């Protein structure tokens, strides 16, 4: 807990506004824990700063993230895709992102896509079954790019017309 008092403000004002990076590619950056389903206990998988840089390249060229995007990945950050492509990659690239918490609901998903003017979505193919929900025409969407991972995309869903 931090007490925001006179001592806190004095320390904050005394701190340098410039930050000098002191990390190297091989330095640890992220500890991602396994679910523990294949062993007795979850295990920490250690990722370096190089992993983050490599991820940024994958996000630029695989997911198509670009400056100015409004990005949304509804995968939970408790899972690899939600953590890496849903959170770390866009933040490392300075791209605005939206998050989703709670039970998946089609109406809520469409409301978020419209309200936050999402232009780029990456999700499991199951999410794109939203196009069959009968809700699409009620919302003004701004999607320019979609990508998927985690499972095969069925041919009918693959032929998405701006969701």
Protein Blocks (a to p, Z undefined) as FASTA:
>chain_A
ZZddfklmmmmmmpcfbdcddbdfklcfbdcddehlmbmbdcdddddfklmmmmmmmmmm
mnopaehiacddfbdfkbmklmmmmmmmmmmnopacdddedjddfklmmmmmmmnopabd
cddfklmmmmmnopmmmpccfbfbdcdehiacdfklmmcghZZ
